[in-house]
Amino acid sequence: MHNIKFDFNNMLSFNVGEKHGVTTGELQKLSKTIQVAHEHLKKLIDTPLDRINLGLEWTKLPFQDKKDIQEIQSLGEQIARDYKNIIFLGIGGSYLGLKAAQDALCPPYYNEFSALRKGNPKVYFEGNNLDPETISALLLNLQPSETFVVVISKSGETTETKVALETVERWLKQGVGDTYGQQILAITDTESGTLRSKVNQAQAADPLGYRSLPLLHGVGGRYSELNMGLLHLAIIGVKIKEVFAGARAMAQRCAAESIYENPAYMYAVLQTILYKHKNKSIAIMMPFSEGLKATADWYAQLLAESLGKKYARDVSADQQGLETWSPNKNKIVNVGRTPVACRGTNDLHSIQQNNVEGENNKTVTFMRVENFSSDVKLPPGDDLLAGRSYSELIKLAQEATEWALVKEQRPNCTIIIPKVTPYTWGELIFFFEMATAFEGELLNVNAFDQPGVESYKNYMYYKLDKPGISKDLAEEIEKHPVEKKTEFVL
């Protein structure tokens, strides 16, 4: 099996100069920090309670029980046979992970042409925004009797997904009657939350209604594609075991302590040095593949939500050595690289101008596909493009983009993908997850929480008069109004 490779030549000083590139001396200087970070991460991964309590259970997802995975595969294939349309409701990783998988592993224009779907249903994503026009258009043009709904939410309280579910429930009930719950499956917490309560109540009334699959404890949304995304993979015709094989292969590579054997560690270390010491605070993710653009979008969430943190991490341990992490309110760090997802060659005509000639405060990560599933060759003739294939031209364009950046001393690196398959995509997902976790160790922040996301939610809950809003939270909102002066609105 051909594995993905990580080419970091253009992150190093011999290509982009010492001011903007990493030297071997700088790598060596960080060796003790790397060792400590590796030992800490390994200890957490090897300790089940720490994995679950701190949010690292995703590291074990590629090793799930084969029987459980086969049951999900069979369930997804059954749903795909029975329905023409599937609506997935979810936000954050519960949307971006699925969209990344679908765009990478399904043919382009999957929904538009039945031949490309090979008998599988059309798939739509909702519950990821509060724009009334998208869900209105979708429900107006689908038939309830032909549609199955999968809702993904740990608590059931996230506003975007909650209101989408209530809207779709009403639409189904009006269309198919009281058995509408048989066309809904929830992927949610196994024990608590309003969605779990809804599932339990519905199944008490109708055992065939509101089936469910578990969101595993210790797996945050942005790290959960290999948990909550499995049913979706089965529905679109992907063999889950092939994705897991790739993820396991990468997990084994990422167990090595040496950064010269561990591609995720090397990625994290290089990015950290360039961010902390060379002012590279913007992370450009540029796949040269239309199908991998959504994977770049998923990575943007992974990086921003994991590492964009106000406070340093305070680590404490009990007598058994089990850890507790809390924000150190006395140490404000405001760290985290800013991700920008784009793609080649489209964005070579826009953002690449800034990459090459704008402020030198970025690193660029390319995703390069060596072999595409199909190709188009131009007709022969006298033109310089005559007889060339699209795959040849897009690889040349990526090579040319590298050269243009190196010429201007702009650090960049390339993830080389032999071919986009379930196996290599599984590798890719795990690589980015482990790289992000290790970067969190190097920055000493909690890469598995997202307190900043709660701010807008709390404000909305306060304005909606949600019961249970704490007095302290209400006072904080009241003390920090956004002042709007009419003279400053043109």
N, C-alpha and C positions, 0 to 999 in steps of 0.2 A: 504493500500500500504506500502510495506517495504522500508524504506529509507536507504541510505548509512550512515555509521557511521565513526567517526574519533577517533581512539584509539591512544592517545598520552602518554601512560604510560611510554614508553621507551625514551621519551624526557626529563623526569623529573629526578631530582637528586637521588631519592630513588632507582632508577634502575641503573643509570649509573654514579652516584657520582656527587658531587657539581662542580668539575672541568670541567666536560663535559656535565652536565645536568642542567636543569632549576629548580630553587627552587621556592616554593610558595611565598617566600619573594621577589624574583625578579619579579614575576608576579604582586604582589601587588605594588611594587615600580613603575611599569610602568602604574598604573591605571589611573593617570591623563592624561598621553600622549595618552592612549587608548581612553579615553573619548573625548579628543579634536579631535583626528583623526576621531572618529565615527561621532561626530557632524558636522565636516567639510564635510565628505563624504556624510552624509545624506542630508546636505543642498544643495550640488551640485546635488545629484540625484533628489531632490525635485524641482529643478529649471530648467525648460526646456531649457532655453538659455544657461545656464552653462553646462548642459549635452551635448548639441550639440557642443558648441564652444570648450569645453575642451576634448571631446572624451569619454563621459560616457553614451552615448545613448544606449550602449549595455545592460545596466542594465534594460532597458524597453523592450528588444526584446522578452522575454518570454510572454509578455502581448499584443502581436500584435493582430490586428483585426482578428477575426475568419474567416470572409468572405475572406479577402486577403489570409489567409493561405490555405483555401480550394481551392482557384483559383490556387495557386501554386501547391498544391497536385494534382489537376486534370490535370494541364499542364504537370507535371512530368510523371504522369501515361500515358498520351496520347503519349508523346515522347517515353516512354518505350515500348509502343505497336507498334510504327511505325518503330523503328530502332533496329538493332541487336547490334550495337556498339555505345558507347558514349565516346567522348574524352573531358575531362575537361582540360582547359588551365588556369593555374594560379600558383602563387608562394607565399611563405610565408603562411599566414593563408588561402589564397585562394587555397592552395594545402594541407597543413598539416591538416586543419580542416576537409576537405572532406575525406582524407585518414584515419584519425582517426575514423570518423563515419563509413566508409565502413568496416574497419577491425573489429571494435567493434560490429557492428550490422548486418553484413552479415556473412554467414557461411565461414569458412576457404576454400580456393581454389574456391572462388565464380566464378571467371572468367573461371576456367578450366572445370567445370561440369554444364551442362544445368539444371540438376535436382535440383541443389542447388540454381540456379537463379530463379526458378519457373516462367519462361517465361520472366523475366526481361533481359535487355541487358547486355553485357559485358561493363565494365567501365575501361577506361585508363586515366592516368594522364600525361600530358606533360606541357611544358611551365614553368617548374620549374628548368631548368638548361640550359646550353649552349653546352651540349655534343651532337654532331651531330649524333652519332650512335643510340641513343634511338629513336628519332623521325623518323630517316630514316628507322629503322627496323619496327616501328609501321605502317607507311604509306605504306610501301612495302607489308604488309601482311593484310591490311584491304581493303574492297571495299568501294569507296566513296559513292555509292548509298545506302549503308546500314548503313551509319555512320552520327551521329549528333554531332555537336560541341558546347560546352558551354565555352565561354571565360569570365574570371572573372578578372577585373582590374578597379580600380577607375579612373585612368587617361588614361590608354591605352599606357603609355609611358615606363613602366617597361620593360627593354630590353628583358629578358628571355621570357616573355609572348608575347610581341609585335612580335618578330621574329617568334615565334611558330605560332601565328595567321596568319601572312603573308604566312608562309610555307603551313599551312593547307588550307588556302583560295585558293592558287594556285592549290593544289592537288584536292580540291573539284571541282573547276571550270573546270579543265581538265577532271574530271571524270563524272560530271553531267551537265555541261554547265552553261548558264547564270542564271539559277535558284538556283545556289549553296547557295545564301544567305538565302534561306528558310531552310537550314540545319545548320544555325548558330544562336545562342542566346547569347546575351551579358548581363552580370550582371555588371552594371557600374554606375557611377555617373548620377544623373537625369538631370543635367544641363550643366556640363562643361567637358572638356577633349577630347583628340583626339578619344577615343573609342566612346564617346557619339556623336561626330560629324560624325563618320563613320556610326553609327546606323541611325542617322537622314537622312543622304544622301542616304543610302541604302533603307530606308523605303519610301523616296520620290519617288524613282524609282520603288519599288516593295513593297507594303504594307505587303506582306507576308514574306519578307526577313528581316533578322536581327532583330528578335523580341528581346525584352529586359526586364529585371527586375531591380529594383533599388538597388543600394548600398546606404543604408540610411546614411544621414549626421550624423556625430558625432560617427560613429562606425569604429574603426580602424580594419585593416585586421585581426590581431591575435585575436581580440575580436568578430569577425563577423560570426562565424559558424552559429549562429541562425538567420542570415540574408542571407548571400550569399550561405550558405550550404543547404538551404531548398529545392531547386529544385533537388539537388543531392539526398537528403533523399527520396524524392518522387519517383525518377527514380529507386532507388534500392529497393523500396517496403516498406519503413519505413513510418509509420503514424506520420506526423509532430506533430500532437496534443499530442501524447504520450511523445515526447521529450520535448515539451513545458510544459506539466504537471509536469515533473520532475524538469525542470529548475525553474518553478514558486514555487514549494515546497521548493527548496533550497534558492531561493530569499527571501522567507518569513522567513526562518531560519536565513538567513544572515542579516536580518533587526534588529536583537536584538543587544543591546549595550553590554551586558555582554559576555565576552569571553567564559564563561561556558555554554552559550546557543547558541553561534554563532561559528560553526566549522571553518568557513573561517577566522574569526578574530583570533581564537586560533592558527590555523596553522601559520598565518602571524606573530603573536606575538612571538611564540616559535622560529620560524626560525630567526626572527630578533635578539632576545636575543643571540641565539647561534652563529649567524654570527658576530654581533657587539662586543660581550663580551667574546666569547669562541672559536674564530678562526675557525668557521665552515663555510667556504666559498664555499664549493662544495656541490651541491644538487643532490644526486643520486635519480632518479625516477625509481623504479623497480616493475612493475606489474608482478604478478605471473599469467599471462594469455597472450598467444600469441596474441590474438585479441586486447589487450590493449597496445601493444608496440607502435603503431602509436599514441595513445593518449599521451603516455609519450613523443614522439617526438614533438607533438603539444605543450605540456606544456614546453618543453625545449625552443621553440621559444618564447612562452608567457613570461616566466621568463627572459630570456636573453635580449630580445628586450625591455621589459617594464622597467626593473630595472637596467640594465647595463648602468649607466649614468656617464658622466664626471663632470657635474655641479649640484649643489644643485638647487632646485626650488625656484624662487622668485615669490611670490603671491601678486598681487595687485588687488584692486577692485574699480569700478567707484561709482558714487553717488547712483546708484540703487543697488549696492552690487554685480553686475556681475563681475566675476573674469577674470583676465588675468594671465597666467603663462608664465614665461620666464626664461631661464637659467641664473643663477647668475655667471657671468664670473669672479667675484672676489672670488668665493668659489668653488674650484675644490675639488670634493669628490671621484671620481673614485670608485663608489660603485656597488654592484650587485653580487649576488651569481652566481656561474658557474654551469649550469645544465648539467647533464650527464644522458641520457636516456638509459636504458638497460632493461632486463627482466629476470625473473626467470622461469624455473630453468637453462636455457641456460648459463647465465652469472655468475652463481655460480661457474663455472669452469674457470672463467677469472677475471672479475673485483672484485668479492667478496674477492679474496685473498688480494687485496689492501684495500678493505673496512675494513677487519678484522685486518690486520697486518701493513698496510701502515700508512702514517701520519694521525693522528686523527683530520682531518680538514673537515669532511663531516657530513651531515645528510642523512639518507636513508629514503625515503618514499616508503612503499610497497602499492600495490593495491592487495587486497586479494578477490577472488571470492568465495562465499560460495556454490553456486549451479551452476554447468555448464549445458549448454543446452543438452549435451550428455555426455556419460561416457563409459569407457571401463574397464572391470574387467579381471584381470589375472586368468588363469586357476588354479584349486586347485592343491596342491602338498605339498612337504616337505620344499620348499624354503621359506625364511622369507617373500618374496614378494607374495607368492602364495595366491590367493583369494582376493588380495588387488585391489582396483580400482585406476585408474589414478587420479581422483579427490581427493581421500584420500591421495595419495602420494604427490601431488603438495601442498596440504594444510600443510602436515607434513613438507615438505621441506621449506615452508615459515616460519613455526613455528621454525624450526631448525636454519634458517638463523637469525631470531630475536634473538634467544638464543645466537648464536655465537657472534653477535654484542654486546649484553648486557654484556656478559662475559668479553669483552675487553673494556667496558665502551664507546661504540660507540652509540650515540643517533640515534634513529630511531622511526618511527611512521607508522601506518597502516590505510589506507582507506579501510573499509570493505564494499564490494558490495554484497548484497544478491544474485543477479543474474544480469548479464549484459543484460539489456533490453533498449529500447528507453527511458523509464522513468528514470532509474538509470543513464544512460549515460548523459541525460540532466542535472540531478543533479550534476554529476561529472564535467561537463564543467563549469557550473555556479559557483560551489565551487572553482575551480581553478582560474577563472577570478576574483571573489571577493577577494580571498586570495591575489592575486597579486596586485590588486588595493589597498588593505589595507596595504600591505607591502610597497607599494610606499608612502603612507601617513606617515608611521612610519619612512621611510628613507628620507622623504621630497625631493623626485624627481618626475619628470613628468613621470608617468607610461604609458602615452598614445601617446608619440611621439617617434621618432627613428632617431635622427640626425646622429648618427654614421653610419647608413645604407646608408645615402646619399653620404658618402665619395667615395666609390668605383663607384657609379653611376656617380658622377660628373667627376671623372677621366676618365671614359669610354666616357662620352659625350664630354669631352675636346679632347680626342684622335680621336674621330669620327667627330670632327669639327661640332658639333651640333650648330645651330644658337642660339644666345641669351645667351651664356656663359658669365658671368660677368667678367669684367676686373680684379676684386679682386680675383675671383676664379682662373682665368688663371694664375695670378701672384703667387698665393699660390702654385699651382701645379708646376710651373716652379722653384720656390725657394726651393722646397723639392724633388729633384730627388732621386730615389733609385740608389745608386752607385753599379755597378757590376764590380768586378775585376776578370779577368780570372784566376788568381792564386788561387782564392778561389772557383773555380768550378772544382770538381774532376770527 
